Amino acid sequence: GIYRAPKVPSFAAELDPRIVQMHSSCYRNPAQLQAGDVLVVGAGNSGAEIAYELAATHRCVLAGKTGGEIPVRHGSIPARAFFHVFRFVMHRVARVDTPIGRKIRAKKGTTDPLIRRREKDLLAVGVERAPRVVGTEDGRAVLEDGRVLDVANVVWCTGYRSDYGWIDLPILDDDGRPQHYRGVVESEPGLYFVGLKFQYSASSDVLPNQGRDAKYVTEHIAARLAERGAAATGDAALAAA
């Protein structure tokens, strides 16, 4: 995937060193944590799943706002029908060349809707819900409502970020994203991307894309090679003449 670098807020370094901290990418099971309360930061799908599991062995607080819930149960017949419609919209309608697609793409920092675990599931196993974590005070996490939490563990389910620092070319926009059209970087002939978030549609970085973006890029590469080959043939013929 394009988001490879775990992302945590800078104030994580200000927490008491006795608190066990880890990013969700490092979490495997509750045995990694010490005795005491757990604060799970980030109420997306990873945060919901981890909090649900930890509730069996720890008092668990899940901080953050969800992005809503998929309106049907995962795995059910209505869910399968819903996901067919959802895929059609994400693949065919929400594209960079449609008004609705451009509007969706412009949104930043949105949390994906919960797919399997729901708010009522979390409450049923005793997960305590809390608003966002906004900073620290005396080595403890501070919530948006002003509460200060005294916990023994923090699991950061705060997502990932992209890192293009290894590309030494002037191709990034003001937000640090590659400037391209459907993966083709026109300002740097021969440079291409595949798998970017919203490369062409909302399905670009997930499996339901079914290779559409890769097909577009490879066809572009093939056409470029054909043009170069034709040019080389023409030059050779001209030299021979």
C-alpha positions in Angstrom: 0.0 0.0 0.0 1.0 3.6 -0.4 0.6 4.4 3.3 3.6 2.7 4.8 4.8 4.9 7.7 2.9 4.5 11.0 1.5 7.9 12.1 1.3 9.0 15.7 0.9 12.6 17.1 4.0 14.4 18.2 2.8 14.7 21.8 3.0 10.9 22.1 6.7 11.5 23.2 5.4 13.5 26.2 3.6 10.6 27.8 5.0 9.1 31.0 7.7 6.6 30.0 6.1 4.0 32.2 3.2 3.9 29.9 3.4 1.1 27.3 2.9 2.6 23.9 2.5 1.0 20.5 1.1 1.7 17.1 -1.6 -0.6 15.8 0.9 -1.9 13.2 2.9 -3.5 16.1 -0.1 -4.8 18.0 -0.6 -8.6 17.9 -2.5 -9.6 21.1 -3.3 -8.4 24.7 -0.2 -10.1 26.1 1.9 -7.3 24.8 0.4 -4.9 27.2 1.0 -4.5 31.0 -1.7 -4.7 33.7 -3.9 -1.7 33.9 -6.2 0.4 31.8 -5.7 0.8 28.0 -6.4 3.9 25.9 -7.0 3.0 22.3 -6.7 6.2 20.2 -8.6 6.3 16.9 -12.1 4.9 16.4 -11.7 3.5 12.9 -11.9 -0.2 12.1 -8.5 -1.0 13.6 -9.3 0.8 16.8 -12.7 -0.8 17.1 -11.3 -4.3 16.5 -8.4 -3.9 19.0 -10.6 -2.2 21.7 -13.2 -5.0 21.3 -10.5 -7.7 21.9 -8.8 -5.8 24.7 -12.0 -5.4 26.6 -11.9 -9.0 27.6 -8.7 -8.5 29.7 -8.4 -4.8 30.4 -10.5 -1.8 31.2 -10.5 -0.2 27.7 -11.2 3.4 26.6 -11.6 4.0 22.9 -11.1 7.7 22.0 -12.2 9.4 18.8 -15.1 9.8 16.5 -16.1 7.1 14.1 -16.8 7.6 10.5 -20.3 6.1 10.8 -21.2 2.4 10.2 -21.9 0.4 7.1 -25.7 0.1 7.3 -25.9 -3.7 7.0 -24.2 -6.6 8.8 -20.9 -7.8 7.4 -21.4 -11.2 5.6 -25.2 -11.0 5.4 -27.2 -11.2 2.2 -28.1 -7.5 2.4 -24.5 -6.7 3.0 -23.4 -8.5 -0.2 -26.1 -6.6 -2.2 -25.0 -3.3 -0.5 -21.3 -3.9 -1.3 -22.2 -4.5 -5.0 -23.8 -1.1 -5.1 -21.1 0.5 -3.0 -18.4 -0.9 -5.3 -20.2 0.4 -8.4 -20.3 3.9 -6.9 -16.7 3.8 -5.7 -15.4 2.4 -9.0 -17.7 4.0 -11.6 -19.1 7.2 -10.1 -16.5 8.5 -7.6 -13.7 9.4 -10.1 -11.4 12.3 -10.5 -13.3 13.4 -13.7 -16.7 13.5 -12.1 -18.1 16.3 -9.8 -19.0 13.9 -6.9 -15.6 12.2 -7.3 -13.7 15.5 -7.0 -15.7 16.4 -3.9 -15.0 13.1 -2.2 -11.3 13.3 -3.1 -11.0 16.8 -1.6 -12.0 15.5 1.8 -9.0 15.0 4.1 -8.6 13.2 7.4 -11.9 11.4 7.2 -12.3 8.1 9.1 -13.6 5.1 7.2 -17.0 3.7 8.4 -17.0 0.7 10.8 -17.6 -2.5 8.9 -17.6 -5.3 11.4 -17.6 -3.9 15.0 -20.3 -1.4 15.8 -20.8 1.1 18.6 -23.3 -1.2 20.3 -20.9 -4.1 20.0 -18.2 -2.1 21.8 -20.5 -1.0 24.5 -21.8 -4.5 25.0 -18.3 -5.8 26.0 -17.6 -2.8 28.2 -15.5 -0.5 26.0 -15.7 3.1 27.2 -16.1 5.7 24.5 -14.4 9.0 24.7 -13.7 12.1 22.5 -10.4 12.8 20.7 -7.1 12.9 22.5 -5.7 16.4 22.0 -2.5 16.5 24.1 -0.9 15.6 27.4 -0.7 16.9 30.9 1.9 15.7 33.4 2.6 12.7 31.2 -1.0 11.7 30.9 -3.4 11.9 27.9 -5.8 14.8 27.7 -9.2 14.4 26.0 -11.0 17.1 24.0 -13.5 17.6 26.8 -10.7 18.4 29.2 -10.5 15.0 31.0 -7.1 13.7 31.9 -6.7 9.9 31.7 -4.5 7.9 33.9 -3.8 4.7 31.9 -1.0 2.1 31.8 -1.1 1.5 28.0 -1.8 3.4 24.8 -2.4 1.8 21.4 -2.2 4.4 18.6 -4.7 3.4 15.9 -4.0 6.7 14.1 -3.3 5.4 10.7 -0.4 5.8 8.3 1.2 8.4 6.1 2.8 8.3 2.8 6.5 9.0 2.3 7.9 10.1 -1.0 11.1 11.5 0.4 13.0 8.9 -1.7 11.9 10.5 -5.0 14.3 13.4 -5.8 12.1 15.0 -8.4 9.9 18.2 -8.3 6.6 16.2 -8.7 4.9 16.8 -5.4 2.1 19.3 -4.8 1.7 21.5 -1.7 0.2 18.6 0.2 3.1 16.3 -0.6 1.1 14.2 -3.1 2.4 13.2 -6.5 1.1 15.4 -9.4 -0.2 13.0 -12.0 -3.2 12.0 -14.1 -4.2 8.4 -13.6 -0.7 7.5 -12.5 1.1 9.1 -15.4 3.5 11.9 -14.3 3.4 14.1 -17.4 6.1 16.5 -16.1 8.6 13.6 -15.8 8.2 11.3 -18.9 8.8 7.7 -17.9 7.6 8.0 -14.3 4.4 6.3 -13.2 2.5 5.3 -10.1 0.0 2.5 -9.4 -1.9 2.0 -6.2 -2.3 5.6 -5.0 -5.3 6.6 -3.0 -7.9 8.0 -5.4 -5.4 7.6 -8.3 -8.4 7.7 -10.6 -11.4 6.6 -8.5 -12.2 5.8 -4.8 -11.5 2.1 -5.6 -7.9 2.8 -6.8 -6.1 1.6 -3.7 -8.2 -1.5 -3.0 -8.7 -4.9 -4.6 -12.1 -4.1 -6.2 -10.2 -1.8 -8.6 -9.5 -5.1 -10.5 -6.4 -3.7 -12.2 -8.1 -0.9 -14.1 -5.4 1.6 -13.1 -2.6 -0.8 -13.8 -4.1 -1.4 -17.2 -4.2 2.3 -18.0 -0.6 2.8 -16.9 0.8 -0.3 -18.8 -1.0 0.8 -22.0 0.5 4.2 -21.6 4.0 2.7 -21.2 3.5 0.4 -24.2 2.4 3.3 -26.4 5.4 5.3 -25.3 7.8 2.4 -26.1 6.1 2.0 -29.5 6.5 5.7 -30.2 10.2 5.5 -29.3 10.6 2.4 -31.4 9.0 4.0 -34.4 11.2 7.1 -33.9 14.3 4.9 -33.7 13.3 3.1 -36.9 12.7 6.3 -38.7 16.1 7.7 -37.6 17.8 4.5 -38.8 16.1 4.7 -42.1 17.0 8.3 -42.5 20.6 7.6 -41.6 20.8 4.8 -44.2 19.3 7.0 -46.9 
